[in-house]
């Protein structure tokens, strides 16, 4: 069985858990969309900081520059972040249970981030070290040689109709509606029935010569309850409870699912563009 759809949104997240950037076109790599989560903010014990603990991370806006990044935050202005030199000392870190290495941004950048996030402990912005591969505890699921600081899968593919169905339920419950920023998708599809994306195992475009494995449901956490405009949690666990009622994980009825964890299949890179036509298949051809 197959169904047609189109790409209606593309997003990249240069720094893990900071704001994303909406794109009209992008380069897809085995590690994710080009520039995706090559940077992350870490505590001194090598643990990445996310909106799970610091919801105000949603207020920091990154932009990609030729030699690094620019970060902007309310009441903090902007700061330029140069890409660390290749000979800078590698710093061991962990992403969940996976071992990896990063290289630190300059001291003034780290101080700026610590102040912008109102952190009681020093923070460091690290870029994934190009000379060290991430060591995966479960390589059979998503592992690729060049993956950076994403939680697990290099891609999250979402369905715009699923968001519309969720917002309809939130409206009926007199709760705040949400948008795609709450779910931090990389590729958004249109033209599918709500939540039907979970029925397929493969996404392809013969006209543009790319394909993705749709690996499994993405189980969502407290991060979807962060208001991206205020950096604070939405009241009444919105939309966590409503999404759980509407679309729970297959093996856990108390956990919500939204989007599909995915990997690029069989090629090293591809060109993605809003408006591209795709097909979803129940089996790999």
N, C-alpha and C positions, 0 to 999 in steps of 0.2 A: 504494500500500500504506500502511496506517496501523495503529497499535497504541496501546492505552490504557495509561496509567501514572498515577501520582499524585506530588505533591510531598511528600517526606518530610523535607526539611531546607532551611532558609534561613539564609544567613550573610552578614554584612556585615563589612568590614575598614576601619574608619575611618582607620587609619594604615597605609600600605603596609608590608607585611612584619611588622607586629606581630600579636598574637593577633587572632582573629576573634571575633565575637559571634553566638551562635546565636539565631535569632528564630522566633517562632511565626507572625508575619505581617510583611509588609514592603510598602513602596511601591517599585514598579519604575519607573525613569526611563530615558530613552535613555542617560544617562551611567552606568547601573548601578543597583543597589539604593541607595535614598536613604542618603546619608552615606558611600558606599563610596569608599575611597581618595581622599578629599578632602584628606588630609594625607599627608606623606611626610617622612622624615628625609634630609637632604642633607649632603654634604661641602662644603667651601668652594669646590670647582670646579664646583658645580652638578650633581653626579652623585647620584642617589638611592641610598641605602644599603639593601641587602636582606639576607635570610638567606643569600644566596650567599656573602657576605663576612663577615657577622656573625650566625652561627646563634643567638646568645643574644638576638637580637631576638624570638625566639619566646616569651621569658619575660615580656615587657612586655605588660600587659593594659590596653587602652583601654576606657573607657565614655563614652557620649555624654551630654553635659549640655546644658542650655538654651542656654548661651553658649559652647560649646566642648567640651572633653574633660576627663576625669580619667585620668591614667596611673598605673599601679601596677607596681612591680617588686620582686623579692626583695631584701631588705636595704636597700631604698631608700624604702619607704613609698609614699605617693601625692603627686601634684602636680596642681593645677588648671591647665588650659590655656585661656586666654581666646581667643576668635576675634579675630584681628587686625582693627583698624579699617580701613575701606575706603580711607582716604587714606594708609595705610602704604605705604612704597616697594615697588614690585614688583621682585622679584628674578628675573632670567632663569635658567632651569634647563633641563636636558634629561632626557627619559625615553626611553631608547635614543637614537634620532636625532631624535625629535620635540622641537621647541622649545615651551617653556611658561613660565609665570611663577607665582611663589608669594609669599606674605607671611609674614614670620618671626614665630614665637612670641616671647614675652618672653625676655630674657637668662637669667633664672633657670631657665626651662624648658629652654633649650638646654644649660645647664650640667648640669642634672639628667640629661638624656638622654645627654650625653657620659660622665658618670660611671656611669650605669646600664649602658651598653654597654661600659664599660671601654675606651673609644676613646683612642688615642694622639693623635688629631687632633680639633679642635673640630667639633661637629656642630650642625646647625640643623634644627628642626622647622618646616616650611612648610605653609601651607594654600594650596590652589590659588586663584589670583587670579580673582575673579569677573568682572573687567573685561577679561580677556585670554583669547582662545581658544587652545587648544593647536593648534599647527601640525603636521599629520601629513605624514610623508614618503611614506606610502602610504595616502592617504585612501580609496582604493577598497575597502579591506578591512574596517575597523571604524570609521572616523572618524565622530564626531558632534560637534556644536558645543560641547557642554558636558561632554565627557569630562575626567576629572581625571588622577590619577597611576597608573592601572592600566598594566600592561606593554603590553597591546595591546587585547584585546576587553573591553568593559564587563561581560560576563557569562561565567562558566564554569559550564556545566551538566554535572553528573556523574550516574553511575548507581550506586546502592548495590550492585547485584549484581556490578558490575565490581570493586568493592572486596572483596566477599566472595570472588570468584574469585582475586584477587591474594593475599588472606590464606590461602586454602587452599594455594596454591603455596608461599608463605613457610613455612607450617606443615610441608609435606612436605619442605622444604629445611632444616628446623630453624633458621629465621631468625625474628627478631622480627616480629610482626604490626604493622600500622599502622592508622590510622583516618583519617577524612575530614579531620582537621586537617592532615595531611601534604600534602593536595592543594588546600586553600584554595578549595573550590568555593563558588559563590554559591547555586545551586539544585541540590538533590539529588533525583533521581527514583527511585521504586521501582515494581516490577511489570514490569521489562524483563529479558530475558536478558542475561547478562554481555557487555559491549562491543558490544551491538547498537545503542547510541546513535549509533555512527558511520555507521549505515546510513540515517539520516534527515536531511532538510534543513529541517524545519519543525516547530515545536512550538506547539500552539494549545489554547485553551480557549474554546469558544463560550459556555459558561455564564458565564465571567468576563471575556469580551471582551478577551483578550490573545493575542499571538502573538510567537514568537521565530524569527529566522533562525538555524539551526544551521550556522555558517559552515565550520568545519574542525576537524580534530583539534588538540588542545592538546599540543604537544611539551613534555615535562617535563625539568627540569634538576636540579641537585644539591640544590635546596631540598627535594625530596621525601624526602631522606635525613636531614633534621633531626628529631631526637626533640623533639616539642613540649613534653614534660614536663621535659626537662633542658637544652634549648638547645644540644645537642651532636649531632655526626653519629652516626648509627647505624652499627654495624660492618658490614663486608663489602658496602658500597654498597647496603644495604637501603633501600628496595625497588627501586632503580634497575635493577639487573641482572635481577631476576626479572620486573619489569614489561616490560622490553624483550623478554624471551623470550616473554612472554605476549601482548603487544599493542604492537607497534612502530609507528612512523610509516610511512605508506604509501610515502614516498619516502626513508626512511632506516631500515634495519633495525637500526642501532646506537643508535637513540634511542627511548625509551619514549613512548607516548601515553596520556593519561588525561584524559577529559572532552572537552567540545566548546566551542570558542570561539563565542560567540553574541551577537546584538544584538536589541534590542527592535524590532519591525517595525510601522511605520505609525501608531503612536500615541505620545503624549508621556509617558504614565504608565499604570500599572495597579496593581491590588491583588493581592498574592501571599499565600498562606496555606498552612501545612502541612496536608495532607489534600486539597487541591484536585485534582480530576481533570483530566488533560490528554490530548491525543492527539499522537502523533508521526507525521509524514507524510513519504513519500519525495519528494513534490513539493509546492510551494506551491499551495494551492487557487485 
